[in-house]
Amino acid sequence: MPDRAAIVTGASSGIGLAVARMLAEEGHALTLNSRRPERLEPVVADLRAAGHDVQGVPGNVADEAVVQAVVAAHRDRHGRLDVLVNNAGVGAGEPIHELTTKKLDLQLGANLRHIPLFYREAHDLLVAAGAEHGNALVVNTSSISGKRGEAWLSVYSATKHAVVGFTQAMNKELGARYVKSCALCPAFVDTPMTDFVKGAVPPEKMITTADIAEMVRALLRLSPGCTVPEIVFEQTGFEIGQSL
């Protein structure tokens, strides 16, 4: 059994990949998830080549069976869970009068539904880690749109607000057992997800994935008596009406 172990969803690129690499640097054995196997497998191979203990479990976490498979594979291989990073998500904008049920359901599943399921499936592992060292950590990727609603991104904003609220509830429910939850709420991050807006927002003015990973690294170092329930990442000196 490793000294520390983590699950990261949405780990094949962007924020998830940056956080996964940081956790590997910090000595965590990893179970990584991403929807597309062809994108996940090279990430797993690269981390293994660097000497890290990593496995990949592909699949869409909007499917309950995939959530269960990820946690079961992690339990079988690593036997413990110190950090859970619920990072998988998708953004799909459309005006409310043109709302499609497909995009509504897509975002509810990809951005919200899997998070409570991961808590449920991994509950015993997280509680055991909290009892051992007082710093079991769950990181839930929300958005600046989870702090202020955005036109055109109404459903996305609603799901990300829900992530913040659910994170608050988990701190009340599990905090006494030293399972700490933190919602990450970034404005535009320089990832493929924000390619659609890079004509208006230069990438060099965006938050970097390294910024996000470094803040998660800081959470690993907190004392048992300290919980950071959310972190808001704003773009320096830059404002735009719509944010992801």
C-alpha positions as CSV (number, residue, x, y, z in Angstrom):
1,M,0.0,0.0,0.0
2,P,1.4,3.5,-0.9
3,D,1.8,6.2,1.7
4,R,-0.7,8.4,-0.1
5,A,-3.1,7.8,-3.0
6,A,-5.4,10.0,-5.1
7,I,-8.1,9.8,-7.7
8,V,-8.3,12.5,-10.4
9,T,-11.2,12.7,-12.9
10,G,-10.9,14.7,-16.1
11,A,-7.2,13.9,-16.0
12,S,-6.2,13.7,-19.6
13,S,-5.7,17.5,-20.1
14,G,-6.0,20.9,-18.6
15,I,-6.6,21.3,-14.9
16,G,-7.0,17.6,-14.2
17,L,-3.6,16.8,-15.8
18,A,-1.8,19.6,-14.0
19,V,-3.2,18.5,-10.7
20,A,-2.4,14.8,-11.4
21,R,1.2,15.6,-12.2
22,M,1.5,17.7,-9.0
23,L,0.1,14.9,-6.9
24,A,2.5,12.4,-8.5
25,E,5.4,14.8,-7.6
26,E,4.1,14.8,-4.1
27,G,4.3,11.1,-3.9
28,H,0.7,10.0,-4.5
29,A,-0.1,6.8,-6.3
30,L,-2.8,7.7,-8.8
31,T,-6.0,6.4,-10.4
32,L,-6.8,8.7,-13.3
33,N,-10.1,8.9,-15.2
34,S,-11.0,10.5,-18.5
35,R,-13.8,9.9,-20.9
36,R,-11.6,9.0,-23.9
37,P,-9.2,6.1,-23.5
38,E,-7.1,7.4,-26.4
39,R,-6.4,10.6,-24.5
40,L,-5.9,9.0,-21.1
41,E,-3.5,6.2,-22.1
42,P,-0.6,8.5,-23.1
43,V,-0.9,10.4,-19.8
44,V,-0.7,7.2,-17.8
45,A,2.2,6.0,-19.9
46,D,4.1,9.3,-19.4
47,L,3.6,9.3,-15.7
48,R,4.7,5.6,-15.4
49,A,7.8,6.4,-17.5
50,A,8.6,9.0,-14.9
51,G,8.5,6.4,-12.2
52,H,5.1,7.0,-10.7
53,D,2.5,4.4,-9.7
54,V,-0.5,5.2,-12.0
55,Q,-3.4,3.4,-13.5
56,G,-6.1,4.7,-15.8
57,V,-9.8,3.9,-15.8
58,P,-11.5,5.5,-18.8
59,G,-15.2,6.2,-19.0
60,N,-17.9,8.9,-18.7
61,V,-18.4,9.6,-15.0
62,A,-21.9,10.7,-15.7
63,D,-22.6,6.9,-15.7
64,E,-22.9,5.6,-12.2
65,A,-21.2,2.3,-13.2
66,V,-18.1,4.2,-14.3
67,V,-17.9,6.0,-10.9
68,Q,-18.1,2.6,-9.2
69,A,-15.5,1.1,-11.5
70,V,-13.0,3.9,-10.9
71,V,-13.3,3.7,-7.1
72,A,-13.2,-0.2,-7.2
73,A,-10.1,-0.2,-9.3
74,H,-8.5,2.3,-7.0
75,R,-9.4,0.3,-3.9
76,D,-8.0,-2.9,-5.4
77,R,-4.7,-1.4,-6.5
78,H,-3.9,1.2,-3.9
79,G,-6.0,0.3,-0.8
80,R,-6.3,3.9,0.4
81,L,-7.6,7.3,-0.7
82,D,-6.2,10.5,0.6
83,V,-7.2,12.9,-2.2
84,L,-10.2,12.8,-4.5
85,V,-10.3,15.4,-7.3
86,N,-13.7,15.7,-8.9
87,N,-12.6,17.6,-12.0
88,A,-14.5,16.2,-14.9
89,G,-16.9,18.6,-16.5
90,V,-18.2,20.2,-19.6
91,G,-19.4,23.6,-20.7
92,A,-22.2,24.1,-23.3
93,G,-23.6,27.5,-23.8
94,E,-26.9,28.5,-25.4
95,P,-29.6,31.1,-24.8
96,I,-32.4,30.0,-22.6
97,H,-35.1,30.2,-25.4
98,E,-33.0,27.8,-27.4
99,L,-32.2,25.4,-24.6
100,T,-31.9,21.8,-25.7
101,T,-32.6,18.9,-23.4
102,K,-29.5,17.1,-24.6
103,K,-27.2,19.9,-23.4
104,L,-29.1,20.3,-20.2
105,D,-28.8,16.7,-19.3
106,L,-25.2,16.6,-20.5
107,Q,-24.1,19.3,-18.1
108,L,-26.2,18.0,-15.2
109,G,-24.4,14.6,-15.5
110,A,-20.9,15.8,-16.4
111,N,-20.7,18.7,-14.0
112,L,-22.7,17.6,-10.9
113,R,-24.2,14.1,-10.7
114,H,-20.9,12.2,-10.4
115,I,-19.6,14.3,-7.5
116,P,-22.1,13.0,-4.9
117,L,-21.6,9.5,-6.3
118,F,-17.8,9.6,-5.8
119,Y,-18.3,10.8,-2.2
120,R,-20.6,7.9,-1.6
121,E,-18.4,5.2,-3.2
122,A,-15.2,6.5,-1.6
123,H,-16.7,7.4,1.8
124,D,-15.0,4.7,3.8
125,L,-11.6,5.3,2.2
126,L,-11.8,9.0,2.8
127,V,-12.9,8.6,6.4
128,A,-10.1,6.2,7.0
129,A,-7.5,8.7,5.7
130,G,-9.0,11.4,7.8
131,A,-8.7,9.3,10.9
132,E,-5.1,8.5,10.1
133,H,-3.7,11.9,9.4
134,G,-6.5,14.5,9.7
135,N,-6.2,15.8,6.2
136,A,-8.3,13.8,3.8
137,L,-9.0,16.1,0.9
138,V,-11.7,16.3,-1.8
139,V,-11.3,19.0,-4.5
140,N,-14.4,19.8,-6.6
141,T,-13.8,21.9,-9.7
142,S,-16.5,24.6,-9.9
143,S,-16.0,27.9,-11.8
144,I,-16.2,31.6,-11.3
145,S,-19.6,30.9,-12.9
146,G,-20.4,29.1,-9.7
147,K,-20.1,32.4,-7.9
148,R,-21.9,34.7,-10.3
149,G,-24.4,33.5,-12.9
150,E,-23.5,34.1,-16.6
151,A,-25.8,34.8,-19.5
152,W,-25.7,32.1,-22.2
153,L,-24.0,29.8,-19.7
154,S,-27.1,29.6,-17.5
155,V,-27.2,25.8,-17.1
156,Y,-23.4,25.6,-16.7
157,S,-23.6,28.4,-14.1
158,A,-26.3,26.5,-12.2
159,T,-24.4,23.3,-12.1
160,K,-21.3,25.1,-10.9
161,H,-23.3,26.9,-8.2
162,A,-24.5,23.5,-7.1
163,V,-20.9,22.2,-6.8
164,V,-20.1,25.1,-4.4
165,G,-23.2,24.4,-2.4
166,F,-22.6,20.7,-2.3
167,T,-19.0,21.3,-1.2
168,Q,-20.2,23.4,1.7
169,A,-22.6,20.7,2.7
170,M,-19.9,18.1,2.7
171,N,-17.7,20.1,5.0
172,K,-20.6,20.3,7.5
173,E,-21.3,16.6,7.1
174,L,-17.7,15.2,7.0
175,G,-15.5,17.9,8.5
176,A,-15.7,16.4,12.0
177,R,-14.1,13.3,10.5
178,Y,-11.3,15.3,8.9
179,V,-12.5,14.9,5.4
180,K,-12.1,18.4,4.0
181,S,-13.7,19.6,0.8
182,C,-12.6,22.6,-1.3
183,A,-14.4,24.1,-4.4
184,L,-12.1,25.6,-7.0
185,C,-13.7,28.6,-8.7
186,P,-11.5,29.8,-11.5
187,A,-12.2,32.4,-14.2
188,F,-10.8,31.7,-17.7
189,V,-8.0,29.1,-17.5
190,D,-5.7,28.5,-20.5
191,T,-7.0,25.1,-21.5
192,P,-8.7,23.6,-24.6
193,M,-12.0,24.3,-22.9
194,T,-11.5,28.1,-23.3
195,D,-10.3,28.0,-27.0
196,F,-13.6,29.4,-28.1
197,V,-12.9,32.7,-26.3
198,K,-9.2,33.1,-27.0
199,G,-9.9,35.6,-29.8
200,A,-11.3,38.0,-27.2
201,V,-9.2,36.9,-24.2
202,P,-5.5,36.4,-24.9
203,P,-4.2,33.2,-23.3
204,E,-1.4,35.2,-21.6
205,K,-4.1,37.0,-19.6
206,M,-5.7,33.8,-18.5
207,I,-5.1,31.8,-15.3
208,T,-2.7,28.9,-15.9
209,T,-3.2,25.3,-14.9
210,A,0.0,25.6,-12.8
211,D,-1.8,28.3,-10.7
212,I,-4.6,25.8,-10.0
213,A,-2.2,22.9,-9.2
214,E,-0.1,25.0,-6.8
215,M,-3.1,26.0,-4.8
216,V,-4.1,22.4,-4.5
217,R,-0.6,21.6,-3.4
218,A,-1.0,24.2,-0.6
219,L,-4.2,22.4,0.5
220,L,-2.1,19.2,1.1
221,R,0.0,21.1,3.6
222,L,-2.8,22.4,5.8
223,S,-2.9,21.4,9.5
224,P,-5.8,19.2,10.5
225,G,-7.6,22.1,12.1
226,C,-7.7,24.2,8.9
227,T,-10.2,23.8,6.1
228,V,-10.4,26.0,3.0
229,P,-13.9,25.6,1.6
230,E,-13.4,27.4,-1.7
231,I,-10.7,29.2,-3.7
232,V,-11.7,31.9,-6.2
233,F,-9.2,32.6,-9.0
234,E,-9.7,36.0,-10.7
235,Q,-7.9,37.2,-13.8
236,T,-5.6,40.1,-13.0
237,G,-6.9,43.4,-14.3
238,F,-9.2,41.8,-16.8
239,E,-13.0,41.7,-17.0
240,I,-15.4,40.1,-19.4
241,G,-19.1,39.4,-19.3
242,Q,-18.8,35.6,-19.7
243,S,-16.5,33.4,-17.7
244,L,-15.9,29.7,-17.6
